[in-house]
Amino acid sequence: MDHFLYRNGTLYAEDVALTDIAAQVGTPFYCYSTATFTRHFRLFDEALDGMDHLVCYAMKANSNQAILSLMASLGAGVDVVSGGEYARAKAAGFDGDKIVFSGVGKTREEMRAALTGGIRQFNLESEPEMLVLNEVALELGTVAPVTVRVNPDVDAKTHEKIATGKSENKFGIPIARAREVYAHIATLPGLRVVGIDVHIGSQLTDLEPFRLAYRKVAELTETLRADGHDIIRLDLGGGLGIPYARGNEAPPLPVEYGAMVKEELSHLGCEIEIEPGRLIAGNSGILVSEVIYVKSGEGRDFLIIDAAMNDLVRPSMYGAHHDIVPVVEAEPGAEQQPYDIVGPVCESGDTFAKQRNMTKVAAGDLVAFRSAGAYGAVMASEYNTRPLIPEVLVHEDQFAVIRSRPSFDEIINRDTIPTWI
């Protein structure tokens, strides 16, 4: 469920008409719903009621400071994967004991920043990283709390570019080597084991891969405890999918996921951490764009809009589907026709949909991309010197621009011309 609904033929975000935002902000722009973000976080939090747990929002899905501040105000933890994301988390008000640091390539500088500023845990991804973190912690005279990310070799049955739990993926250590690695950590005075980490992929639409991975983690927990390790926390990652296409079979609900977690892991008495990003942010945002031209081609019509692949790269990068709807609803029974929906970037890859059936639209009409709140704005670029587009946050009948569109001068003036030119 989201809070983007038609009223009297016009698409609204909560109690604000998207046409009103477009008139004031210009297009294209991202629009987020406070109520939807809040609802989705609480669904996860409530799904784990009865277990000691922390829902750590995976900020890589959407890292705007307003969104992060909202998450912090709701009591969320946060999962970061870079020094920049760590700085964002601190600036948004997250306490260090609610920040989890993931990622395969943590640098010494990032480790120092987190150890100095406060950290809940580092999710270690390799033995070289383990040794470096030990050195950094000893240099600072402290001890780093750690989990090890184990790779359970479970096929998440998701897109190959967002699968992370198979043996050929770059993430974690093979689960078969976990005892050896944990034994090594026990000899390092700068590290303290607090748990186990696992994350098998993104946009999962079936609970069975989670179940298989978590059973392996449960077995490993008991083995490591028998070896003398204090396993008090299980970080289960994120990955639960969202319905990008209306009418398709819906992925499992958070409450169903929570029930499965309790069934598989509650007997261990561990604190549970989960790191949802897409399911919290995805349907909490849309992208609004204006039609520039309707162009007749050889056997097809092109809908050329003012958003492009640099604004929303998921269709070009992953072949991802987003429902695209008119902001002003067509009359019931209005004729539909197929369009190739494309942007103005000078690449054929700048295509959002091919032969997508829509009611007829004209230049100047607004269209909205649903389910664009996750991995939209955060993956945007200024390719073709196209400014990053505004982000707008709606709360009931109010809206605020939470990231402004830069001017061409601001973009150009970031560059420096050497004196020898």
LUMBA-180037 format. One record per residue (C-alpha): residue in one letter; x, y, z; residue number from 1. Coordinates in pm, 1 decimal, decimal comma, padded with zeros to 6 digits. Example, Ala and Ser with C-alpha at 12.3 -4.5 7.8 and 13.67 -1.06 7.14 Angstrom:
<sites>
[a [01230,0 -00450,0 00780,0] 1] [s [01367,0 -00106,0 00714,0] 2] 
</sites>
This chain:
<sites>
[m [00000,0 00000,0 00000,0] 1] [d [00111,8 00357,4 -00066,6] 2] [h [-00035,8 00704,7 -00036,6] 3] [f [-00035,7 00798,5 -00407,4] 4] [l [-00401,4 00786,9 -00511,5] 5] [y [-00631,1 00951,7 -00764,3] 6] [r [-00882,2 01207,9 -00641,2] 7] [n [-01130,0 01358,9 -00882,2] 8] [g [-00913,5 01242,5 -01170,7] 9] [t [-00578,9 01379,2 -01044,2] 10] [l [-00298,1 01182,1 -00879,6] 11] [y [-00222,2 01297,2 -00525,0] 12] [a [00063,4 01237,3 -00284,5] 13] [e [-00120,0 01213,4 00047,4] 14] [d [-00325,5 01537,8 00040,8] 15] [v [-00122,0 01727,2 -00220,0] 16] [a [-00199,3 01721,1 -00593,2] 17] [l [00107,1 01633,8 -00800,1] 18] [t [00000,2 01897,1 -01050,4] 19] [d [00046,2 02161,6 -00778,0] 20] [i [00397,5 02040,1 -00698,3] 21] [a [00488,2 02034,6 -01068,0] 22] [a [00365,1 02391,1 -01110,5] 23] [q [00589,5 02515,0 -00828,5] 24] [v [00895,0 02289,2 -00858,8] 25] [g [00908,4 02205,9 -01229,2] 26] [t [00968,0 01863,2 -01379,5] 27] [p [01109,1 01609,7 -01350,9] 28] [f [01109,5 01554,5 -00973,1] 29] [y [01097,0 01279,0 -00715,0] 30] [c [00812,0 01288,3 -00465,7] 31] [y [00807,4 01092,1 -00139,9] 32] [s [00527,5 01022,9 00108,0] 33] [t [00604,4 01056,3 00479,2] 34] [a [00303,3 00840,2 00565,8] 35] [t [00420,0 00556,4 00340,7] 36] [f [00776,7 00559,3 00472,3] 37] [t [00640,7 00553,6 00827,3] 38] [r [00392,6 00274,8 00757,7] 39] [h [00648,0 00051,1 00590,2] 40] [f [00901,7 00088,7 00870,3] 41] [r [00639,2 00009,2 01132,1] 42] [l [00524,0 -00300,4 00941,8] 43] [f [00874,3 -00445,9 00977,3] 44] [d [00910,3 -00335,3 01337,7] 45] [e [00575,1 -00488,4 01433,8] 46] [a [00649,6 -00807,6 01239,7] 47] [l [00931,6 -00884,2 01484,8] 48] [d [00731,9 -00806,0 01799,5] 49] [g [00818,9 -01054,8 02072,4] 50] [m [01182,7 -01081,4 01965,0] 51] [d [01467,5 -00856,2 02072,4] 52] [h [01531,9 -00676,4 01744,3] 53] [l [01644,9 -00364,9 01559,1] 54] [v [01523,7 -00263,5 01212,7] 55] [c [01823,9 -00100,6 01044,2] 56] [y [01715,6 00101,2 00741,5] 57] [a [01949,6 00030,4 00447,7] 58] [m [02019,2 00386,4 00342,6] 59] [k [02165,5 00290,2 00006,1] 60] [a [01802,1 00270,4 -00109,6] 61] [n [01740,3 00640,5 -00040,4] 62] [s [01985,0 00851,1 00159,8] 63] [n [01828,5 01197,0 00155,6] 64] [q [01886,6 01363,5 00492,9] 65] [a [01514,7 01427,7 00541,3] 66] [i [01437,3 01057,7 00492,9] 67] [l [01718,7 00956,0 00727,4] 68] [s [01598,7 01201,7 00991,7] 69] [l [01248,5 01057,0 00960,8] 70] [m [01384,7 00703,6 01007,8] 71] [a [01588,9 00810,5 01311,3] 72] [s [01280,4 00974,4 01465,3] 73] [l [01091,5 00644,2 01430,6] 74] [g [01357,5 00459,1 01628,9] 75] [a [01525,0 00281,6 01338,7] 76] [g [01884,2 00177,2 01319,7] 77] [v [02072,1 00226,9 00994,5] 78] [d [02291,9 00016,4 00766,6] 79] [v [02573,8 00206,7 00592,8] 80] [v [02820,8 00092,3 00327,6] 81] [s [03063,9 00384,0 00298,8] 82] [g [03226,9 00663,8 00493,1] 83] [g [02993,7 00909,4 00325,7] 84] [e [02688,0 00712,7 00434,8] 85] [y [02829,5 00694,8 00788,2] 86] [a [02865,8 01075,4 00788,0] 87] [r [02507,3 01107,5 00661,9] 88] [a [02382,2 00880,5 00939,3] 89] [k [02554,5 01084,1 01209,1] 90] [a [02432,4 01412,0 01059,6] 91] [a [02075,1 01277,5 01055,7] 92] [g [02086,2 01204,3 01428,1] 93] [f [02158,7 00831,1 01447,6] 94] [d [02353,4 00729,5 01757,8] 95] [g [02663,1 00522,9 01694,2] 96] [d [02511,1 00221,0 01867,9] 97] [k [02243,3 00211,1 01596,7] 98] [i [02480,2 00222,0 01297,6] 99] [v [02585,1 -00103,3 01127,3] 100] [f [02876,5 -00077,6 00879,4] 101] [s [02857,2 -00322,1 00587,1] 102] [g [03041,6 -00340,7 00253,5] 103] [v [03331,0 -00534,8 00102,0] 104] [g [03581,3 -00250,6 00069,9] 105] [k [03599,5 -00059,1 00397,8] 106] [t [03909,8 00159,3 00411,0] 107] [r [04126,7 00243,0 00711,4] 108] [e [03991,0 00597,4 00704,2] 109] [e [03631,7 00471,3 00714,0] 110] [m [03714,2 00235,8 00999,1] 111] [r [03875,4 00516,7 01199,7] 112] [a [03577,7 00744,7 01146,7] 113] [a [03332,9 00481,2 01267,4] 114] [l [03542,3 00373,5 01567,3] 115] [t [03587,6 00734,8 01669,3] 116] [g [03227,3 00841,5 01610,3] 117] [g [03062,0 00528,0 01746,5] 118] [i [02948,4 00207,1 01581,3] 119] [r [02714,9 -00079,9 01663,2] 120] [q [02915,0 -00332,9 01463,9] 121] [f [03124,9 -00389,6 01155,4] 122] [n [03002,8 -00668,0 00928,5] 123] [l [03334,7 -00817,3 00816,9] 124] [e [03350,6 -00947,5 00460,7] 125] [s [03701,3 -01094,7 00434,3] 126] [e [04008,4 -01195,8 00631,6] 127] [p [04223,4 -00911,1 00496,6] 128] [e [03958,3 -00665,6 00617,3] 129] [m [03953,6 -00840,1 00954,1] 130] [l [04328,9 -00791,0 00997,5] 131] [v [04318,3 -00425,3 00895,9] 132] [l [04030,7 -00347,4 01133,5] 133] [n [04223,4 -00511,8 01417,7] 134] [e [04523,2 -00287,4 01342,9] 135] [v [04311,4 00027,6 01328,3] 136] [a [04130,6 -00055,1 01652,2] 137] [l [04459,7 -00117,6 01833,7] 138] [e [04601,5 00210,1 01700,3] 139] [l [04300,6 00388,5 01852,2] 140] [g [04318,0 00192,5 02176,6] 141] [t [03973,8 00043,3 02136,3] 142] [v [03798,7 -00282,2 02047,3] 143] [a [03576,3 -00312,4 01739,0] 144] [p [03250,0 -00510,4 01767,5] 145] [v [03221,4 -00742,8 01468,5] 146] [t [03013,5 -01000,2 01291,4] 147] [v [03134,3 -01202,7 00995,9] 148] [r [02922,5 -01203,7 00684,1] 149] [v [02887,9 -01563,5 00579,1] 150] [n [02799,8 -01663,7 00225,6] 151] [p [02553,6 -01954,7 00253,8] 152] [d [02558,1 -02038,8 -00119,3] 153] [v [02180,9 -01996,9 -00147,7] 154] [d [02026,4 -01893,2 -00478,0] 155] [a [01796,9 -01598,3 -00405,1] 156] [k [01636,8 -01638,3 -00751,5] 157] [t [01664,2 -01268,2 -00819,0] 158] [h [01839,9 -01054,0 -01082,8] 159] [e [02202,8 -01159,7 -01126,4] 160] [k [02326,9 -00806,5 -01054,4] 161] [i [02161,4 -00795,0 -00710,7] 162] [a [02222,5 -01155,1 -00598,4] 163] [t [02473,4 -01166,0 -00311,5] 164] [g [02446,0 -01507,0 -00144,5] 165] [k [02584,8 -01748,0 -00404,5] 166] [s [02936,5 -01889,5 -00395,7] 167] [e [03048,0 -01688,4 -00699,7] 168] [n [02938,5 -01353,4 -00552,1] 169] [k [03196,5 -01117,6 -00403,5] 170] [f [03026,8 -01091,8 -00065,1] 171] [g [03123,4 -01258,3 00261,7] 172] [i [03324,0 -01571,9 00335,3] 173] [p [03212,9 -01926,4 00253,0] 174] [i [03003,6 -02055,5 00541,1] 175] [a [03215,2 -02371,8 00542,1] 176] [r [03514,7 -02163,0 00657,6] 177] [a [03328,6 -01973,6 00930,5] 178] [r [03466,4 -02170,7 01226,1] 179] [e [03823,2 -02112,2 01106,3] 180] [v [03766,4 -01739,0 01062,7] 181] [y [03591,5 -01695,3 01397,5] 182] [a [03876,9 -01884,8 01567,5] 183] [h [04122,3 -01639,3 01410,6] 184] [i [03919,0 -01340,1 01531,4] 185] [a [03936,5 -01477,2 01885,5] 186] [t [04314,6 -01431,0 01874,1] 187] [l [04294,4 -01065,0 01769,3] 188] [p [04280,5 -00823,3 02066,4] 189] [g [04128,9 -00538,9 01864,1] 190] [l [03814,3 -00731,9 01769,3] 191] [r [03516,8 -00859,5 01968,2] 192] [v [03268,6 -01104,1 01815,2] 193] [v [02904,1 -01008,9 01867,9] 194] [g [02727,2 -01217,8 01605,9] 195] [i [02683,2 -01346,0 01252,8] 196] [d [02577,9 -01159,2 00938,7] 197] [v [02409,1 -01291,6 00623,2] 198] [h [02250,3 -01119,2 00323,1] 199] [i [02157,1 -01316,9 00011,6] 200] [g [02022,3 -01055,7 -00230,1] 201] [s [01764,3 -00795,4 -00314,5] 202] [q [01409,4 -00800,5 -00451,7] 203] [l [01333,0 -01152,4 -00328,8] 204] [t [00973,9 -01256,0 -00392,8] 205] [d [00980,3 -01592,4 -00211,4] 206] [l [01054,0 -01671,9 00153,2] 207] [e [01214,0 -02009,5 00083,1] 208] [p [01566,5 -01877,5 00002,3] 209] [f [01559,3 -01677,7 00327,2] 210] [r [01448,5 -01987,7 00516,5] 211] [l [01730,1 -02199,3 00370,2] 212] [a [01990,6 -01934,2 00453,4] 213] [y [01861,5 -01879,1 00806,6] 214] [r [01863,4 -02251,1 00882,5] 215] [k [02230,9 -02258,7 00790,6] 216] [v [02291,2 -01956,4 01013,9] 217] [a [02105,0 -02121,9 01303,4] 218] [e [02323,2 -02431,8 01273,0] 219] [l [02634,7 -02215,4 01257,2] 220] [t [02525,7 -02022,3 01566,7] 221] [e [02507,2 -02337,6 01773,1] 222] [t [02842,0 -02458,4 01638,4] 223] [l [03018,6 -02130,1 01715,0] 224] [r [02869,3 -02114,1 02062,5] 225] [a [03000,3 -02465,5 02126,4] 226] [d [03340,6 -02335,3 02016,4] 227] [g [03319,1 -02067,2 02284,5] 228] [h [03211,7 -01763,3 02081,7] 229] [d [02952,8 -01526,1 02229,2] 230] [i [02696,0 -01506,3 01948,2] 231] [i [02433,9 -01264,3 02077,9] 232] [r [02320,3 -01101,0 01754,1] 233] [l [02211,7 -01220,7 01408,6] 234] [d [02213,4 -00969,7 01124,1] 235] [l [01980,2 -01116,0 00860,7] 236] [g [02026,9 -00847,0 00596,0] 237] [g [01739,6 -00723,1 00382,5] 238] [g [01613,6 -00814,2 00039,8] 239] [l [01236,6 -00858,0 00063,8] 240] [g [01089,8 -00745,8 -00269,3] 241] [i [00812,8 -00506,7 -00366,4] 242] [p [00545,9 -00534,9 -00640,2] 243] [y [00677,7 -00313,7 -00921,6] 244] [a [00403,5 -00415,7 -01165,5] 245] [r [00042,1 -00372,6 -01056,7] 246] [g [-00153,7 -00692,9 -01094,2] 247] [n [00146,2 -00924,5 -01058,7] 248] [e [00170,3 -01169,3 -00773,3] 249] [a [00267,5 -00977,4 -00459,0] 250] [p [00586,8 -01065,7 -00270,1] 251] [p [00552,0 -01189,9 00088,5] 252] [l [00441,3 -00934,7 00345,8] 253] [p [00666,9 -00821,3 00632,6] 254] [v [00439,1 -01002,0 00879,4] 255] [e [00492,9 -01327,6 00687,3] 256] [y [00866,7 -01267,6 00682,1] 257] [g [00862,2 -01196,5 01056,9] 258] [a [00672,8 -01517,7 01127,3] 259] [m [00930,8 -01715,4 00931,1] 260] [v [01218,8 -01550,2 01121,7] 261] [k [01055,5 -01640,9 01454,7] 262] [e [00996,2 -01997,0 01340,1] 263] [e [01355,8 -02051,2 01230,6] 264] [l [01556,2 -01847,7 01483,0] 265] [s [01363,6 -01762,9 01800,2] 266] [h [01499,1 -02069,0 01985,7] 267] [l [01849,3 -01919,1 01973,4] 268] [g [01767,6 -01621,6 02196,5] 269] [c [01966,2 -01384,2 01974,8] 270] [e [01889,9 -01020,3 01904,9] 271] [i [01771,6 -00996,8 01544,5] 272] [e [01879,5 -00721,1 01307,8] 273] [i [01723,8 -00676,3 00965,4] 274] [e [01826,2 -00425,0 00699,8] 275] [p [01529,1 -00344,2 00474,0] 276] [g [01574,7 -00067,3 00220,6] 277] [r [01374,5 -00126,4 -00094,0] 278] [l [01056,8 -00236,3 00085,2] 279] [i [01059,6 00072,8 00306,5] 280] [a [01150,3 00322,8 00034,4] 281] [g [01039,7 00174,2 -00299,6] 282] [n [00666,7 00237,1 -00296,8] 283] [s [00714,5 00548,2 -00082,1] 284] [g [00825,3 00750,0 -00384,3] 285] [i [00737,9 00831,0 -00743,5] 286] [l [00908,5 01014,3 -01027,6] 287] [v [00700,4 01277,9 -01207,5] 288] [s [00791,4 01381,7 -01561,3] 289] [e [00639,8 01591,5 -01840,3] 290] [v [00584,1 01474,8 -02196,3] 291] [i [00799,7 01680,9 -02434,8] 292] [y [00692,3 01524,1 -02763,6] 293] [v [00484,9 01240,8 -02901,3] 294] [k [00679,8 01119,5 -03204,4] 295] [s [00554,1 00882,9 -03472,8] 296] [g [00816,4 00634,1 -03584,4] 297] [e [00828,5 00333,6 -03815,5] 298] [g [00553,0 00113,0 -03678,7] 299] [r [00558,6 00266,1 -03329,0] 300] [d [00502,6 00588,6 -03139,2] 301] [f [00756,9 00733,9 -02899,1] 302] [l [00664,9 00916,4 -02582,1] 303] [i [00959,9 01149,4 -02525,6] 304] [i [00963,1 01278,0 -02166,5] 305] [d [01187,1 01516,5 -01974,2] 306] [a [01314,4 01248,4 -01733,5] 307] [a [01602,9 01035,3 -01854,9] 308] [m [01825,5 00741,8 -01767,4] 309] [n [02047,4 00969,5 -01560,7] 310] [d [01745,3 01042,4 -01335,5] 311] [l [01621,8 00681,1 -01308,8] 312] [v [01878,4 00429,2 -01430,4] 313] [r [01707,9 00107,6 -01315,8] 314] [p [01530,1 00030,9 -01646,7] 315] [s [01852,7 00081,0 -01844,9] 316] [m [02078,6 -00100,2 -01597,0] 317] [y [01857,0 -00388,0 -01486,7] 318] [g [01575,0 -00396,7 -01740,6] 319] [a [01357,3 -00301,8 -01443,8] 320] [h [00984,6 -00241,4 -01474,0] 321] [h [00806,7 00063,3 -01331,8] 322] [d [00437,0 00124,7 -01380,5] 323] [i [00397,8 00455,6 -01565,3] 324] [v [00063,8 00631,9 -01528,3] 325] [p [-00084,4 00968,8 -01632,1] 326] [v [-00103,3 01221,6 -01349,6] 327] [v [-00441,2 01336,5 -01483,3] 328] [e [-00648,4 01024,2 -01513,6] 329] [a [-00811,0 00941,7 -01844,9] 330] [e [-01184,6 00901,6 -01875,1] 331] [p [-01315,3 00547,9 -01806,2] 332] [g [-01295,3 00337,9 -02119,0] 333] [a [-01050,9 00575,4 -02291,4] 334] [e [-00861,3 00422,3 -02580,0] 335] [q [-00513,5 00290,3 -02510,5] 336] [q [-00218,5 00252,7 -02743,0] 337] [p [00138,7 00122,7 -02714,0] 338] [y [00427,4 00367,7 -02669,1] 339] [d [00802,1 00337,5 -02641,1] 340] [i [00864,5 00566,4 -02343,7] 341] [v [01205,4 00729,2 -02374,0] 342] [g [01412,2 01017,0 -02242,0] 343] [p [01622,0 01283,8 -02417,5] 344] [v [01970,2 01139,5 -02346,1] 345] [c [02160,6 01057,1 -02664,5] 346] [e [02166,5 00680,0 -02614,4] 347] [s [01923,0 00411,9 -02721,5] 348] [g [01961,0 00277,0 -02369,0] 349] [d [01764,8 00579,7 -02248,5] 350] [t [01445,0 00378,5 -02271,0] 351] [f [01203,4 00325,5 -01982,8] 352] [a [00954,4 00094,5 -02154,4] 353] [k [00887,0 -00054,9 -02494,6] 354] [q [00537,2 -00091,5 -02639,6] 355] [r [00378,8 -00002,1 -02305,9] 356] [n [00001,4 00036,4 -02332,2] 357] [m [-00121,1 00372,0 -02202,5] 358] [t [-00413,2 00601,8 -02263,9] 359] [k [-00328,3 00864,2 -02523,9] 360] [v [-00117,3 01151,5 -02396,4] 361] [a [00004,3 01476,3 -02549,0] 362] [a [00293,8 01718,8 -02510,1] 363] [g [00266,4 01896,2 -02175,5] 364] [d [00092,4 01607,2 -01997,0] 365] [l [00244,5 01471,2 -01676,7] 366] [v [00324,8 01105,7 -01614,9] 367] [a [00431,8 00935,0 -01292,3] 368] [f [00668,1 00640,0 -01243,7] 369] [r [00546,1 00437,4 -00949,4] 370] [s [00771,7 00251,1 -00705,6] 371] [a [01060,1 00491,9 -00766,1] 372] [g [01150,6 00573,1 -00404,8] 373] [a [01437,2 00321,5 -00383,3] 374] [y [01751,8 00329,6 -00597,1] 375] [g [01621,7 00623,5 -00798,9] 376] [a [01764,1 00949,8 -00671,4] 377] [v [02062,8 00780,6 -00506,3] 378] [m [02180,7 00632,7 -00838,3] 379] [a [02118,4 00948,0 -01041,3] 380] [s [02394,3 01133,3 -01223,8] 381] [e [02448,6 01452,3 -01422,5] 382] [y [02521,9 01273,1 -01748,6] 383] [n [02474,9 01506,2 -02049,5] 384] [t [02504,8 01791,8 -01792,9] 385] [r [02150,0 01727,6 -01686,9] 386] [p [02099,3 01864,8 -01333,6] 387] [l [02010,1 01625,3 -01054,3] 388] [i [01636,7 01658,1 -01016,1] 389] [p [01458,1 01788,0 -00704,9] 390] [e [01334,0 01560,4 -00429,4] 391] [v [01009,1 01657,8 -00258,5] 392] [l [00869,8 01521,2 00067,5] 393] [v [00496,3 01536,2 00136,1] 394] [h [00335,2 01527,4 00479,1] 395] [e [-00045,2 01534,4 00472,8] 396] [d [-00132,0 01864,4 00297,6] 397] [q [00221,2 02008,6 00303,6] 398] [f [00526,5 01953,4 00088,1] 399] [a [00888,9 02063,2 00105,1] 400] [v [01174,8 02048,7 -00143,4] 401] [i [01435,3 01836,5 00034,8] 402] [r [01693,2 01858,8 -00244,3] 403] [s [01694,4 02145,5 -00493,0] 404] [r [01772,5 02131,1 -00861,9] 405] [p [02119,3 02287,5 -00919,4] 406] [s [02163,5 02553,3 -01184,1] 407] [f [02389,8 02504,4 -01484,2] 408] [d [02629,4 02759,3 -01336,4] 409] [e [02652,4 02560,1 -01012,4] 410] [i [02732,6 02244,4 -01206,7] 411] [i [02989,6 02410,9 -01434,2] 412] [n [03159,7 02603,8 -01154,5] 413] [r [03250,3 02281,5 -00972,2] 414] [d [03513,3 02228,5 -01243,4] 415] [t [03852,9 02396,6 -01227,4] 416] [i [04053,0 02495,2 -01536,6] 417] [p [04430,2 02453,3 -01484,4] 418] [t [04649,3 02764,8 -01526,9] 419] [w [04835,4 02612,8 -01821,7] 420] [i [04525,4 02607,2 -02041,7] 421] 
</sites>
